[in-house]
Structure formats: C-alpha cells, structure tokens
Amino acid sequence: MTLLAWATVITGAYIVYPWYRATPPPDALSLTGYPQRLLLSSPSTIAWHSIGME
C-alpha cells in the first residue's frame, strides 16, 4: 500500500502536473493539448480548475 501511495504521488507530481500546466504557444489555434488553459478559457469550466487544483 505504501508503494502504491508513493507511485501515485510521483506520477502526479512528475508526469500529470507538468502536462496539465503546459503553456501553449502564442499562435495555438486549439487548446485541447493544454488542459489548464482549456479549463480557464471558458467561464463555465473555471470551477473545474479550482476544484481540481486548489
């Protein structure tokens, strides 16, 4: 159980979180590859960012 907990922490901190915070280039036409910016781009989805990251 301890190994599973550490694997979850390491995966979240070093794989998922950097991918989530990726910054799109200024000329990006689609934000689908940049989840944080996609959530923050619409008033109806901003709460999902607040719930998941705060």
Secondary structure by P-SEA (a helix, b strand, c coil): caaaaaaaaaaaacccccccccccccccccccccaaaaaacccccaaaaaaacc
